[in-house]
Amino acid sequence: MLKRKTSDLLYEWKNRPERLPLIVEGARQVGKTTSIRDFAESNYKTVYELNFYIHPELSSIFDGPLSSDEILFRLTLSFPEKKAVHGSTLLFLDEIQHCPNARTALKFLAHDKRFDVIASGSLLGINYSKVSSLPVGYTETVKMYPLDFEEFLWAMDISPETIEVLHSCFIDRRAVDSFVHESMLRYFSLYMVIGGMPAVVSNFTKDRDYSNALRIQRGIMSDYKKDVVKYALDSEKTKIVRCLESLPSQLAKDYKKFQYSIVEKGSGVSKYGGSLLWLKDADITTFCHNLSKLEAPLNAYMIENAFKVYMNDNGLLVSMYAPDTAKRIMEGELGLFKGAFYENIIATSLTALNHELFYFSPSDTLEIDFIINFEGQPCPVEVKSGENTKSKSLNTILNTQKYKINQAIRLSRKNVGQEGKILSLPLYMVMFLKNEVDNSWIESLPDIDEINARLH
């Protein structure tokens, strides 16, 4: 059983007294069902699990009136062997995208304290048009991703103490022990190859056979294409697959802005724009938009039609290349192709840490790989695949006063260090670049009770 951070989020949700129905979103096969099922078995006396993909007949429970009383009555009729226990019952609606009425019903279940509700699904962004009334304001949402690097280390039986030592080095900005540093770089290269899809990681931890990992990865890619055939509009199916299959070529070039001409010569956004959005809504890819200004808030300066597209799992991306690509990554023999994998793995890592991705390219000769919100301000992030870490673009940004950038991060194979405004971190420390909300300003607000007392 793989340890997942989603379990902590589920516990946090359950401990909130005013919790709403929880929707766990994410691409297919990222581990949603397994994580929720494990959580449910440990925290509830009664669990009603409805998988609308495996058992489409269960959709009839949500035909007719959608009050919580009616739904609970139909549940007891459908599952007479189960006894609902007040305050310790979970209704788990799996693959909810196959039952639009169940998604509508979430707003009627939102305030019933007799049982909790968790729904999970893939392609939710694709199927929203089939829902008669979206439960806006009546649900909470958690996004689940493939295993991040820390979760991958857990799966590889790296001790929590070792990870804590790495974290302390990150916090204190001090170098990691050289043996540990080289070992973590090796594990990070392995993570680039295996990726974070649970079935792939679980299989690899048992037999250490990459050929099996590759077979599973390509099976997942085949399943994604089958989803396109099953769920996309007929007019979009071929175009979506073409966009997906163009990603290895898109990312292999130096200039990584998505180019429609690589999908089809002479084509543009009018033909393929909707197909790209389908892949994004299905959580197969993520977008990284160019910025018109290097200022906060970053999304206010997003250039809508200038973006890069990354795969949400690096192992799946590797599986789209030649079979010997994994060996070449592990041996550091990729040459110009390194950029494709190193940028993609950092993109997926930052996305899993809740960062919205941007890059900055104000001219043809200047480009910063990523711009993130870090420690409350815009922060350039440069990715280097080797130990040659010279960066003309980064130095230009830091030394040009109009950009007003106080810090930058460079991720490379080098150990922790500080070079002026640049914090140099080893690639594996991307797992510590969390996007955390700064709540310190709340402490400066005046006391509400004191205000009310003075007003009255």
FENCORFEN-V429937 format. One line per field, one symbol per residue. ss: DSSP state (~ for helix, > for strand, _ for the rest). phi: phi as a letter, one per 40 degrees, with the letter a starting at -180 (. if undefined). A space follows every 10 residues. Layout:
ss = ???
phi = ???
This chain:
ss = _____~~~~~ ~~~~______ >>>>>_____ _~~~~~~~~~ ~~~__>>>>> >____~~~~~ ~~_____~~~ ~~~~~~~~__ ________>> >>>>_~~~_~ ~~~~~~~~~_ _____>>>>> >______~~~ ________>> >>>_____~~ ~~~~~____~ ~~~~~~~~~~ ~~_____~~~ ~~~~~~~~~~ ~~~~___~~~ ~~~~~~~__~ ~~~~~~~~~~ ~~~~~~~~~~ ~_____~~~~ ~~~~~~~~~~ ~~_______~ ~~~_____~~ ~~~~~~~~~~ ~___>>>>>> >______~~~ ~>>>>>>>>> >__~~~~~~_ ____~~~~~~ ~___~~~~~~ ~~~~~~~~~~ ~~_____>>> >>>__>>>>> >>>>__>>>> >>>_______ _~~~~~~~~_ ~~~____>>> >>____>>>_ _>>>>>~~~~ ~~_______~ ~~~~___~~~ ~~~~~_
phi = .ccbcddccc cccccccbcb dbbbbiccgc hccccccccc ccbbcbbcbb bcccbccccc cbcgdbcccc ccccccccbc cbbcbdgbbb bbbcfcccbd cccccdcccc bcccacbbbb abgccccccc ccacccgbbb bbcbbddccc cccdccgccd cccccdcccc ccfbccddcc dccccccccc cdccgbcdcc ccccccbfbc ccccccdccc cccccccdcc bccdcbdccc cccccccdcd ccccccdcbc cccadgcacc cbdccccccc ccgcbbbbcc bcbcaccdcc bcccbbabbb ccaccccdcc ccdccdcccc cgbcgccddd cccccccccc cccgcccbbb acacbbabda bbcbfgacbc bbbbcbccbc acccccccbb cccfccaabb baccccabbg ccccbcdccd cbcccbccbc cccccccccc cccccb
